[in-house]
Amino acid sequence: IYQYEKLSWPSILSLGSALVFLICTNYQCIAHNFIHNPFFQSEKLNLLFSLLNSPLLGMPQCFYKLHHLNHHKYNNDKKDPSTGTTKDKTSLYRYSNNADLPEGILSYAFIGTLRTDIVELYHLSSRHPFVLRHLEIAFCFMPFIACYFLGGFPRAAAYTTVWYLGQVLAYAENYLEHYGATPGNRKTDSVSCYNPIYNFLW
């Protein structure tokens, strides 16, 4: 933050790109694996990790867990004719104008994080320890607040931009992981990707 003015634009863009990639990687690897396989035998250590990782995600870890498990449960389903929507909140078909085709990748990636129902996730996370849940929420704002008070609005705006693009990349990765699969077919609509480039990166 303090050295911001001394960096060249190529350096700033390179650093920003690296941070965007790390945010996406946190979602795809670290936070994701923690949901399915908590890292510690100690419940207290797992709660501590959940707290500390929340500001790195920019979303409470307990919210992301609910968001992600909903995706696993309904697995990129198509719209239900009776409700006109999908059960998977991140389904490629949820906001598509054609029930038989997935939404375009650009709108899915760039608008996806803005569609997240934070209020619903807050209510669903009521089983999470009350104090920890609210600490995770508070911790999510710490990077923004630190950037603002230590570097002013430009730093806070830069952080927000990097955070947002990290979400965009995570949604784009999810799109490409599921694009072309057949909803309802567990063999083709896999939640894993075996592309060598994907496995090299994540």
N, C-alpha and C positions, 0 to 999 in steps of 0.2 A: 504494500500500500504506500509506504513512504518513498519508495523508489520509482513510483509510477511515472513521474515526469521525465525521468532519466532514460526510460525505455524507448526504443525505436518502435515504429508502427509494426514492422515485421515481427519484432520480439513480442509485442503485445498480442498480435494475432496468433502467434505460435503458442504462447502461454494460454490464451483463451481457448484455443482449439484443444489443447491438451486437457484443460479442465473440463471442457464439454465431454470429451471422450471418457474421462475418469468418472464423471457423474453417471453417464450411461452405463459404464462398466460396473459401477456400484449397484445399480438396479439389476443388471443382468447376471452378475456373479455374486458379489458379496452379500447384499441385502436379500437377494433371491435364495441363495444357498442357506442363509441364516434362517429363513422362514421354514424351509424343509428339514434342515439339520442344524439345530442350535449348536453354536460352537463350544459351549461349556457345559459341564455336568452341573455346575452350580447355577441355580435359578437366579441368584443375585447378580452373578457375572453376566448372564444373558440379558437381564434387565438393564444392566449398566451399558452393555454394548448397544442395545436397542436405543437407549438414551443418547449415547455419543454418536451413533450413526445417523440419527434423525437430522441434525443440521447439515450433514454431508449430502443427504438425499434432498433436503429442502422439503421433506414430508415426514411426519411422524412414522417411525418404523411400524408401529402398531396399525396405522392407517394403511400403509402399503401392504401389510400382511393380509388384511381383509380384502383389499382391492385385488391382490394377486390370487388369493384362494377362490374368489368369485370367478376369476378367469379359468382356473383349473376345474372348477366344478361344472361349468357350463361350456367351456372349451370352444370358444369362437362359434357359437351357434348362430343360425339364421333367425330372422324375425318370426315370432309366433303370430300367425294370422289373427288369433283371438285378441292379442294385446297390441299388435303392431310394432313390437319392439323385441329386443333380445334379452335373455337373462344374463349373458356375459356382458358386463358393462364396458368391456374393451373389445367387443367383437368387431371385426372388420365390416360386418353387415349392419350394425346398429344404426348408423346415420346415412346409409346408402339410400339413394332415391330408387334404386332397382333392388327388389327383394332377393333376386338371384345373383346379384353381383356385389362384390365388396366395394366399399367406398374408395376413392382415390387416395393414394399414399400421401399427397401433399396436405390435403385437408385433415386426414387422419392424424398425421404427425404434428402439424402446426396448431391444430385446434384441440387435439386430444386431451392435453393436460388441463385446458380451460374448461373441459366438460366434466371433469372429476367432481362428483358431489361430495364436497368436504363435510357438509353438515350431516349427510347420511352416514359417512364413515365415522364421524364423531359419535353419533348415537350408537352405531354398531360396535364401537370399541369400548362400550361401557363395562365389558368383562375385564378389560385391562385395568391394572391397579390405578385408582383415581389420580393419585399424586403423580405417578410416573407418566400417565397419559398427558397430563397438563404440562409436565416438565418437558416432554418430547415436543409438544406444540410450541412452548416458549423457546426451546433451544433452536427450533427451525428458523426463528427470526434473528438469532444471534449473529450470523455472518453478515446479514444486511445491516443490522444496527451497528456492528463493528465497522463496516466499510463506511457507513454514513458519518459516524462520529469521528473516525480517524482520518477520513479522506474526503468527506463531503458528498454532495449529491452525485458528482461524476463517478466516484468509486461505487456508490450504491447502485447506480444505474448500470455500471459495467458488470457488477456481480449479478444483478437481476437478469441481464441479457445472457450471461454465461449459464446461469441456472436454467433459464427458459430453454435455451438451445440444447442443454443436456437432457431435458425432458423430451424435446422434439426428437433427438437422436434415439432415445430409448423407445419412443413410440414407433419410430421408423423401423427400428430393429424388430420390434414385435410384429409389425405389419409384414415385413419380408419373411419372417420366420413362419408365418401362417398363410401367406398368400399362395393360392393354388391348391390348398388342401380342401378336402370335402367335409363340410360341417356334418356332424352326426356319425361320421366314419372314424372310429378311434385309431384305425391303422394309418389313415392318410392325414387326418387332422391332428398331427402330433404336436406336442408342446416343446419338442426338442428339435434342434437343427443339427444336421450332420455334414453341412457344407464345410470343406476344409478351411476356407477363408474365415468363416464364422468361428470355427474351433480354434484357429490360430489367434484371433483377436480376443475371444472371450473364453 
